[in-house]
Amino acid sequence: MTARSRAVFDIWLATILWGVPTLFIHYFARYLDAHTQNFWRYGSALMFLYGYGWWSGEWLIHRNQRAWVRVTVAAVLLVAYQVCFTLSLYRAMPAIVSLLIQTELIVAIVLSCLFFADERHVARSPWFILGACGALAGAVGMVVFSPDFVAAEIHRAAWDNLAIAVALVISAAILWGAYSVAIKWCLEVAPPFQAFTGIATVATVAFLVLAATHGNVGAIAQTPPVVILAVFLSGVGCIAIAQISYGRAIQQLGVAVCNAVILTSPIVAAIASRIIFEERFTRRQVISAAVLLAGAAAAIQARNGNRRRGVSPP
C-alpha cells in the first residue's frame, strides 16, 4: 500500500469513526451521566494512546514548558466542548446533533481569520461568505423543520428541551472551532501525536474531577458488560484511533481535503440512527441538511483556493 493509499484509508476510517460517537453517547445516556461517560471514554482512549506510544516508540509528552501551556489551553477547550456536546445528546437525537455540529467549520475559519494573519484572506472570499450563509441557513432549517419544533409550539416543556439542546450544540460548535484553532497553535511547538496525547492526559484528569464531583465514577461497574465494552471501544476507536488516523492523513492529503471528507460523517450517523433509534428527517430537513453540508464544503473550498494562490497553509 502506497503512502497516499494509506492516507485515503486513514481519512475514511476517521470519517466513519467520527460518524458514530453521537450514537454511542446517546445510547450510554441510559446508563451513565454525562460526566461519568466522558471520563471513561477519554480514560480508555488515553490508555490506548499510551500503549500505542510505547509500542511505536513515540514520545508521549512534550518536555517543552511552552508546549504544555498551549496543550493545557487546548485541553480546557476540549473539555468544555465535550461536556456541551455530550449533554446535548441527552436532549436530542444523534443525527441532528451530528449535522448541527458541522457549523464548527465556519466558526473555526472565522476564529482562524482573527488569530492568524495567513488566514484573513479567507474571510473576503465569496465562497466563504456564501458557504457560511448556506451553512447557517441549513442549520436553522434543520431545527425549524424538525418534528420537535412543531411539538415545541404546543408544549412548553418540549420547547424548553429543544431550546436547551440547540444552545448546547451551538456552544459545542463554537468551542470545537476554538479548539481547532488551539490545536494549530499547539502544533507550532509540538508534533501531532505528542500534542494530542498531552491534551488527552489533561482532559482525562479534568473529566475525572467532574465525574467525581458531579457524576458517579463507579456507576460503570453497575452497567451490563456489553455497555462497558462499548464504552471502552468508543473511547479507543472514536477518540484515539480516529485522531491518529486523521493526523496521518493530514500529512499526506492536507487539511482541506481531509475536512471535506469528514463532512460526510453525519451521513453515517443519520443512517445508523435511523436503523437503531428510528430517527427520521422530514423532507425539508433533508434539504436543509444538504444546504448545511454544501455551505460547509464551500467554506473549505474558500480556504483551499487561498492556498493554491500562495496563502500559507495552517
C-alpha positions in Angstrom: 0.0 0.0 0.0 1.4 3.4 -1.0 1.6 6.3 1.4 -1.2 8.1 -0.4 -3.4 5.0 -0.4 -2.8 4.6 3.3 -3.7 8.2 3.8 -7.0 7.7 1.9 -7.8 4.7 4.1 -6.9 6.7 7.2 -9.2 9.6 6.4 -12.2 7.4 5.6 -11.6 5.4 8.7 -11.6 8.6 10.8 -14.8 9.7 8.9 -16.6 6.5 9.8 -15.3 6.6 13.4 -16.3 10.2 13.9 -19.8 9.4 12.5 -20.8 7.2 15.4 -19.9 9.0 18.7 -23.3 10.6 18.8 -24.9 7.1 18.6 -22.7 5.8 21.4 -23.2 8.8 23.7 -27.0 8.8 23.2 -27.0 5.1 24.0 -24.8 5.4 27.1 -27.2 8.1 28.4 -29.5 5.3 29.5 -26.8 4.0 32.0 -24.3 6.8 32.8 -24.4 10.5 33.4 -22.6 12.8 31.0 -19.5 13.4 33.2 -19.0 9.8 34.0 -19.2 8.6 30.4 -16.8 11.3 29.3 -14.3 10.2 31.9 -14.4 6.5 31.0 -14.4 7.2 27.2 -11.4 9.5 27.4 -9.7 7.3 30.0 -10.0 4.3 27.6 -8.6 6.5 24.8 -5.7 7.6 26.9 -4.7 4.1 27.9 -4.7 3.2 24.2 -2.6 6.2 23.3 0.0 5.4 26.0 0.1 1.8 24.8 0.5 2.9 21.1 3.2 5.4 22.0 5.2 2.7 23.9 4.8 0.2 21.1 5.7 2.7 18.3 8.5 4.4 20.2 6.7 7.8 20.0 7.5 10.3 22.8 4.2 10.6 24.7 4.7 14.0 26.4 6.5 17.1 25.1 9.1 18.4 27.5 8.9 22.0 26.4 7.1 24.1 29.0 5.7 26.5 26.4 4.1 23.5 24.7 2.4 22.5 27.9 0.9 25.9 28.3 -0.7 25.6 24.9 -1.7 22.0 25.4 -3.5 23.0 28.6 -5.4 25.7 26.9 -6.5 23.3 24.1 -7.5 20.7 26.7 -9.7 23.2 28.6 -11.5 24.0 25.4 -11.8 20.3 24.6 -13.3 19.5 28.0 -15.8 22.4 27.7 -16.8 21.2 24.2 -17.2 17.6 25.2 -19.4 18.5 28.2 -21.7 20.6 25.9 -21.7 18.0 23.1 -22.5 15.1 25.4 -25.2 16.9 27.3 -26.9 17.8 24.0 -27.3 14.1 23.3 -29.3 13.7 26.4 -31.9 16.0 24.9 -31.6 15.5 21.1 -31.2 12.6 18.7 -27.8 11.7 17.2 -28.3 12.5 13.5 -29.5 16.1 14.1 -26.7 16.8 16.6 -24.1 15.3 14.2 -25.3 17.7 11.4 -25.6 20.8 13.5 -22.1 20.4 15.0 -20.7 20.8 11.4 -21.2 24.5 11.8 -18.0 24.4 13.8 -16.1 24.5 10.4 -17.4 28.1 9.9 -16.5 29.0 13.5 -13.0 27.6 13.1 -12.4 29.6 9.9 -13.7 32.8 11.4 -11.5 32.4 14.5 -8.5 31.5 12.4 -9.0 34.7 10.5 -9.0 36.6 13.8 -5.9 35.0 15.3 -3.7 34.1 12.2 -2.8 36.6 9.6 -2.3 34.0 6.9 -6.0 33.0 7.2 -7.5 36.5 6.8 -7.8 36.3 3.0 -10.5 33.6 3.5 -13.0 36.0 5.2 -13.1 38.1 2.0 -13.7 35.1 -0.3 -17.2 35.0 -1.9 -17.0 31.2 -1.5 -16.7 31.6 2.3 -19.4 34.2 2.6 -21.8 32.1 0.5 -20.8 28.9 2.4 -21.2 30.5 5.8 -24.7 31.8 5.0 -25.7 28.5 3.5 -24.4 26.5 6.5 -26.2 28.8 8.9 -29.4 28.7 6.9 -29.2 24.9 6.7 -28.7 24.7 10.5 -31.8 26.9 11.1 -33.8 24.7 8.7 -32.8 21.5 10.5 -34.3 22.9 13.7 -37.3 24.8 12.4 -38.5 21.9 10.2 -38.0 19.2 12.8 -40.9 17.4 14.4 -39.6 18.5 17.8 -40.0 22.2 16.8 -43.7 21.5 15.8 -44.2 19.8 19.2 -42.5 22.7 21.0 -45.0 25.1 19.6 -47.7 23.2 21.5 -45.9 22.0 24.7 -43.8 24.4 26.8 -41.7 21.5 28.2 -40.8 20.4 24.7 -39.8 23.9 23.8 -37.5 24.2 26.8 -35.9 20.8 25.9 -35.4 21.8 22.3 -34.0 25.3 23.2 -31.5 23.8 25.7 -30.4 21.1 23.2 -29.8 23.7 20.4 -28.0 26.0 22.8 -25.7 23.2 23.9 -25.0 22.2 20.3 -24.2 25.8 19.2 -22.0 26.1 22.3 -20.2 22.9 21.4 -19.7 24.1 17.8 -18.2 27.3 19.0 -15.9 25.5 21.4 -14.8 23.0 18.9 -14.0 25.8 16.5 -11.9 27.4 19.2 -10.3 24.0 19.9 -9.4 23.6 16.3 -7.5 27.0 16.4 -5.8 26.0 19.6 -4.6 22.7 18.0 -2.9 24.8 15.3 -1.3 26.8 18.0 -0.1 23.6 19.7 1.3 22.2 16.5 3.6 25.2 16.2 5.7 23.8 19.1 4.8 20.1 19.4 4.3 17.1 17.0 0.7 15.9 16.4 0.9 12.7 18.5 2.6 14.4 21.5 0.2 17.3 21.3 -3.0 15.2 21.3 -1.6 12.8 24.0 -0.9 15.7 26.2 -4.3 17.2 25.6 -6.0 13.8 26.3 -4.0 13.5 29.5 -5.1 16.9 30.9 -8.7 16.4 29.6 -8.9 12.9 31.3 -7.9 14.4 34.6 -10.5 17.1 34.3 -13.2 14.6 33.4 -12.2 12.6 36.5 -12.7 15.6 38.7 -16.1 16.4 37.0 -17.2 12.8 37.3 -16.1 12.6 41.0 -17.9 15.9 41.9 -20.9 15.9 39.6 -21.3 12.3 38.5 -20.8 8.7 39.6 -17.4 7.2 38.6 -18.4 3.8 40.0 -21.6 3.6 38.0 -19.7 1.9 35.2 -19.4 -1.3 37.3 -23.2 -1.5 37.6 -23.9 -1.4 33.8 -24.2 -4.5 31.7 -20.9 -6.0 30.4 -21.8 -5.1 26.8 -22.1 -1.5 27.8 -18.7 -1.5 29.5 -17.2 -3.0 26.3 -19.0 -0.4 24.2 -17.7 2.5 26.4 -14.1 1.2 26.0 -14.4 0.6 22.3 -15.9 4.1 21.7 -13.0 5.7 23.5 -10.4 3.7 21.7 -12.0 3.9 18.3 -13.8 7.2 18.1 -11.2 9.2 20.1 -7.7 7.6 20.0 -7.7 5.7 16.6 -9.7 8.4 14.8 -7.2 11.1 16.0 -4.2 9.1 15.0 -5.7 8.3 11.6 -6.7 11.9 11.0 -3.3 13.1 11.9 -1.6 10.7 9.5 -4.0 11.6 6.7 -3.4 15.3 7.0 0.3 14.8 6.5 -0.3 13.3 3.0 -3.6 14.8 1.9 -3.7 18.2 3.6 -6.3 19.8 5.9 -8.7 21.0 3.2 -9.1 17.6 1.6 -9.4 15.8 4.9 -12.1 18.2 6.2 -14.1 17.9 3.0 -14.2 14.1 3.5 -15.0 14.5 7.2 -18.1 16.4 6.2 -19.7 13.1 5.1 -19.5 11.7 8.7 -23.1 12.9 9.5 -24.4 10.6 6.8 -23.0 7.6 8.8 -24.8 9.0 11.9 -28.1 9.6 10.0 -28.2 6.1 8.5 -27.2 4.3 11.8 -29.6 6.5 13.9 -32.5 5.7 11.5 -31.8 1.9 12.0 -31.1 1.9 15.7 -33.2 4.8 17.2 -35.7 5.2 14.3 -34.7 8.8 13.9 -36.3 10.2 10.7 -35.9 13.5 9.0 -38.7 15.4 7.2 -38.2 16.2 3.5 -37.5 19.9 4.4 -34.9 18.7 7.0 -33.1 16.6 4.3 -33.0 19.7 2.1 -31.7 21.8 5.0 -29.0 19.2 5.8 -27.8 19.3 2.1 -27.7 23.1 2.3 -25.7 22.9 5.5 -23.1 20.5 4.2 -22.8 22.3 0.9 -22.2 25.5 2.7 -19.5 24.0 4.9 -17.9 22.5 1.8 -17.9 25.9 0.1 -16.2 27.4 3.1 -13.5 24.7 2.9 -13.2 25.5 -0.8 -12.5 29.1 0.1 -9.6 28.2 2.3 -8.3 25.7 -0.2 -8.5 28.3 -3.0 -6.4 30.7 -1.0 -3.7 28.1 -0.6 -3.5 27.5 -4.3 -3.0 31.2 -4.7 0.0 31.1 -2.4 -1.5 31.8 1.0 0.4 30.0 3.7 -1.3 26.8 5.0 -2.4 26.4 8.6 
